[in-house]
Amino acid sequence: MITREQYADYIAAFNRDDFAGFGEFYAGDVVLELPVATLRGRDAILGFYREVKKRIRETLTIGQLVIDRDGIAVEADTEFHCLEDWPDFIVRPMKKGESIRSVSFIFYKLRDDKFTHIRSARFKSFRAGRRGSDVVALSLRNFRRSVRRRLGWPRGSLRLRDLVRDGRVDPAIGVTTGGRNDGGGAQIQGAMSALNFAAALGLRYVHTPLATVAHGEGEPDWARRWEEFFSLGAGETVVDATRDRIVTLKEFVADRALWRDPRVVVSCLHYHEFADRDPDGYRAILPALRRKYALSDKGGPKSEAAAGVATVAVHMRRGDVRREIHADRFSGDDRVLRTIAETAAACRALSLPFRIELYSQGDPASFRRFVDAGCVLRLNEDVFATIDRMVRADILVMAKSSFSYVPALLGDGIKLYERFWHPPLSDWIARDAKGGFDRARLGAALRLKKF
């Protein structure tokens, strides 16, 4: 039976236009019934969505969800944002830049945990942002999205990209990140996305040091420790309010007078929409990111493994992430255990000694199955030591988290990637919804490594 977690993975893959990711949920003979058309077969459905997603950014949010062995019923809130004029769009005619929302009921029939028949019925459509009787109760996640749209991000990063490429912006302007107070991993990844954006477009990167970082209650100088650990500001100009004309991305895009002012520094929470469209673009700045990271003393060996032993770091989110809370970030035990088993099998096939270390939070009693699977538990440990061990691991089993994504960028080991909203680099090995992956590809990568 498909789990809620697996269905959330399906929706996440659909939202990020990961056709291979959401296509793996379809049976070969799947039928999709829409209000205006019926599509038959996986290839036909994927072909349909490839054409739609060229012109419409479609984002689904799960509302009510019921699953049993035979099927799924879901109430879904969908936003359609038009990327180019489409007078014949199946919902209604749309113009570039326009957004509409709809609430739909979707029913799935299942066979061998694959979708065989999908029926979708639209309950209500309304303009994004309308008030009154058309307002639908939004989930917290959807509410955050609406706030971010009003702030003009991250969609504006692509608008800024286009302005730069068209030569309409002074190339001397700077870009930075700021205004965040969430977790350190998310903020560091956001700053990395700004470095990537600046390098790709020939703009100045101006560094804004981290000021407030979550999860550091009782920790002195918590933000400073994150800042110094990664050293992203090393060798960079630091933002200066007396020198720089700091404007938000929304303000910059809206005011043409700012486009030619070389004093301008555009501040955005992150530039992920740009980075996520071409994750391999990070490769141009990886040497610089790794040099910066090496500037601070990390201390200690990468693990207690002896020379010649492959170290496998498994990151599994627990603590503030549970099946009931932040379900889109949760990875079930069975999925992670399957990844561990297949990783161990790949090492054994090469007669390669290995040591598996599981990094998470919680009571050791909750992780007994992982101990039985041969894992060394590293629970509730120092956050910075954990990051460094993941950076230096020979194999990193990633979670759906910036706390995994950042070490994956910084390390030169093999990455076993779990699908979420930030897509992988091309040499990362993606795991499927049940935790499996291309073991032959892992074996080939292991043969190329020196232990």
Secondary structure, DSSP 4 states (H G I P E B T S, - for coil): ---HHHHHHHHHHHHTT-HHHHHTTEEEEEEEE-SS-EEESHHHHHHHHHHHHHHEEEEEEEEEEEE-SSEEEEEEEEEEEESS-BTT-SSS-B-TT-EEEEEEEEEEEEETTEEEEEEEEEEEEEETT--GGG--PPPHHHHHHHHHHHHTTTTHHHHHHHHHHTT-S-TT-EEEE----S-HHHHHHHHHHHHHHHHHHTPEEEE------SS-TT-TTHHHHHHHHH-TTTTSEEP-TTTSEEEEHHHHHH-GGGTT-TTEEEEES--HHHHHH-GGGGGGTHHHHHHHHTTS---S-S-SPPTT-EEEEEE---TT--SSSSGGG---HHHHHHHHHHHHHHHHHTT--EEEEEEE-S-GGGGHHHHHTTEEEEES--HHHHHHHHHH-SEEE--SSHHHHHHHHH--SEEEEEPSSSPPPTTSEEE-TTS---HHHHHHHHHHS--
